[in-house]
Amino acid sequence: MSGLAAGSRFLDSQPLSGVIADRHLFSEKVTFPEAAAANRAELLRGARPEWIADGLGPYNPQLDVRRVMPALMAEYVVEMETPGYRLWRLAVGEGLKERRGQ
């Protein structure tokens, strides 16, 4: 435990995509579209988190965070990637995007 406060109340993809856990590994069928849309709008209204962890997109490209939240992800670059995980960092100006090869 780091002792740090969470950067967002959305610590999992289900509230943002509307796709129920376990199904999200093989399906993109949204069960709760209105709730997911409201949650995405709330996230966009707040301060941008410095980091976004995506452990779902590599397994289900239809639910990749760049597809689910394109307006948010336009400001992020991949900081680290493994076969099943991507860690995104908020870009600070165009220079950071260029250094990261985006």
Secondary structure, 3 states (H helix, E strand, C coil): CCCCCCCCCCCCCHHHHCCCCCHHHCCCCCCCHHHHHHHHHHHHHCCCCCEEEECCCCCCHHHCHHHHCHHHHCCEEEEEEECCEEEEEECCHHHHHHHCCC
